[in-house]
Amino acid sequence: MNRSLAVLVLSSLALGRSFAQAPAARIKIDPDRVVGEIHPHVFGNFAEHLGRCVYGGMYEEGSALSDADGFRKDVMEAVKQLGVSILRWPGGNFVSGYNWKDGIGPKSSRPARADLAWGALESNRFGTDEFLRYCERTGIEPVLCINAGLGTIDDAREWVEYVNESRDTYWAAQRRKNGRDKPWNVKYWGLGNEIDGPWQLGHKTAAEYAAFALEAGKAMRRVDPSIKLVAVGASNYKPGSDWMGWNRTVLEKLKDEVDYLSLHTYVPPRREQTLEDFLSASRMLDERIEITASQIRAAQSGTAKPRPIAIAFDEWNVCCRTSPGIDLEVHRTGLEERYGFEDALAMGVFLNSFLRHADVVKMANLAQLVNALAPIVTNKSGLFLQSIYFPIEEYGKQRGNMALDVWVSSPTIATSGGEAFRALDVSASWNPSTRRLSLNVLNRSSQDDISTQVESADGKLANQVEIWQMRHPDMRATHDFGRDRTLVPKSSVLAVTPNTKRFNYTFPKASLTILKFTL
Ligand code: AHR
């Protein structure tokens, strides 16, 4: 090799090295670019009479682990620690065949009924007063979902009267007789569940549902004008169903009556898919939220002072390994999913999307809470926390923060169908009073660690970044009773040069990381 060629090779090697060291991704954060406030109700849950969610989960009469009301104390502790802000009850599919009047009064005289949604026997020993007492004791805001399937407008109106009426009316007197003098003052009411789905008892067309919900909402508000109403939005995305048409009709008819439109989305568990395919669901979620937000705006346009309507994403999770779709089979398995490490990563997919749309997503409820599709699993002698518990607990600390619009440049990866998307899925939030920033980063690549330069447009960094992280070599690793420490997040600290505006960090492949720092 002649001398000049050797110099060229050496310098290009050096250049090559310096290129290799340049961060592959960049994230720019500007605290002025506020999307909206992260409402505490984004960290809500859903509890249905399904499998062992209520009976044997939240409520277990006669257990040494329960209090005098039959509430499992260990579960209540785990629920509080999770940071559940709002709890939707009693269903779900269950509610469309449920009569709330079966679940009040002396327990010994409550009727047992066949639950036509899940093929179970419903004892009705846990009803309205038990649920509301549970919420009061755990400091959680309740959402009562009415039966818009087989139920009537009068049932809904009388339920509001039973729960919220302060005067001496018939149903308020029943509540008092049942031991509760002052009204429960339930503010949030769902106008039914998944009525757009043919699987739902009392399934209706959009026009039929809208007509029912309009009158039900009107009658409920005559009893208590202060209540907030959630209309049923899309849950049925099966081929051939017109989910946008459903939203459009419902919004057109209910835009002056309701405060929320619901969305439901379950991401199917990863079976033969690649991790990348599984975690590419972000685009679909962003799209469903953005389309629905535009539909809300379209319905409101032309009105000088439209009624504000937010999205309540009131069922979301990874579902379902445990059910082949036959009701009796569902009852047998009770949708008791064992969540793997990869499902904890999927929590990042959902939560990042909710935070990116914090201006419009003002409520979200993980389906569900205990045992059925749940972060908490019980048996007769204790409980364990599943992988999905930890991201929800940690993201929940960002409630009340301002979600930020973050600029991201990241290497792309592809789904098996060839669709390219960013390896890093990012959201961020900012607390203006403490000047604390949280940067939430999901590295969706199963192959590559991604070195990243994080830059702040405003303010200089203090001398350290706190790191919260979930990573694990086995995507399918799960927790179980007595084996529940392997997937817990790790905390560490990254020293950075004080008074600079940027630092580098490498996000490990297949990991969920929250970087917390002060500006
Ligand atoms: O969460 C389980 C079920 O999923 C709910 O009952 C229903 O609303 C949804 O289809």
Residues whose N, C-alpha, C, O or C-beta is under 5 A from the ligand:
A	BS01	AHR	G92 N93 F94 E194 A367
